[in-house]
Structure formats: structure tokens, C-alpha cells
Amino acid sequence: MIRLNAFFELKDDVRVEQLTAITDELVEKSLQDEGCKGYGLFQSTTSPQVFMFCESWENDECLQKHSNAPHFTAAVPQIGPLTKDGLKIERFER
């Protein structure tokens, strides 16, 4: 099992609604991807501009397919410009 946590902070002038307009469909479709064990976007309760994608995958093959899926390749390039320093990804395996 693979767990990815992708942390990012929105720029000060970006509203949460701008982000969720992009990420709602990404989360919904990712949950349907083969081998997806969980996929969600979480907002920090202490720093409201800080977010984390938390996703779990059965194996590398499923993760690779997800990374090439149209819903992923369309959304991620739109998220980057909304952030202060891009996404910082931590990978965990069990």
C-alpha cells in the first residue's frame, strides 16, 4: 500500500472556492480509479490557507495510471499557480 500526502498553502489572494472548483471533480473521479483506497482534500483547522491531499493506492501501477488520468493531468497544473510554493509530497509505504 502506498500513501501520499501532498501539502500546500494557498496564496493570500486565493479563495478556497477557487481551489474547490478544481479539486472537487479531481477527488470524485480519483476515488473511482482502479486501486484507489482513499483520496481526499483536507483543510488545516489552525492555518486555513494550508491544505493536504491524502491518498492511498494499492500499488505503483495503480498510482501511475492515476497520475496519467485526464482528471489528474487537467487539475494539478491548475492547482500549482494557486499555491505559495507548490505541492510538497511525502510518500509512505506499508
C-alpha positions, 0 to 999 in steps of 0.5 A: 500500500502506498500513501501520499500526502501532498501539502500546500498553502494557498496564496493570500489572494486565493479563495478556497472556492477557487481551489474547490472548483478544481479539486472537487471533480479531481477527488470524485473521479480519483476515488473511482480509479482502479486501486484507489483506497482513499483520496481526499482534500483536507483543510488545516483547522489552525492555518486555513490557507494550508491544505493536504491531499491524502491518498492511498493506492494499492500499488505503483501501477495503480498510482501511475495510471492515476497520475496519467488520468485526464482528471489528474493531468487537467487539475494539478497544473491548475492547482500549482499557480494557486499555491505559495510554493507548490505541492510538497509530497511525502510518500509512505509505504506499508 
